[in-house]
Amino acid sequence: MPPFRIAVDRETCYGAGECALRAPRVFGLDEVKKAVVLDPRGADDETVRSAAAACPVAAIVLVDVATGRQVQP
């Protein structure tokens, strides 16, 4: 199980693509250029955190699976 549950707030996302650039196996952009999670296990923890933090509108939410605590944003 991945250490984070990853969600994208699709209402907030405007498709900057920073997440997909930093973690291309985890995030992608769909046909309307909004972020989607491709594979939550596609990169190490630090890369996932970095990709989420790079979102200019904080549309990526990370929740620690072990604690249930939101860690990003």
C-alpha positions, 0 to 999 in steps of 0.5 A: 500500500502506498504511504499516501492517499492522493487526490486531485481537487479537479475544481481547483486544478487548472492544468499547470502540469508541474505535478506531471513534470516532477512525477510523471509515473504518478501524475498525468493530465487528462483530455481537459488538461487537468491532473489525474493520478496514474499510479500512486506507487509510481515514485518514492515518497519524497518525489510525490511530496515534491510534485504535490508541493509544486502545484501552484494552486495546491490542488493535490491533497496527500493524506498519510495512510497510517495516520489519516492526517492530511500532509499536503497542502 
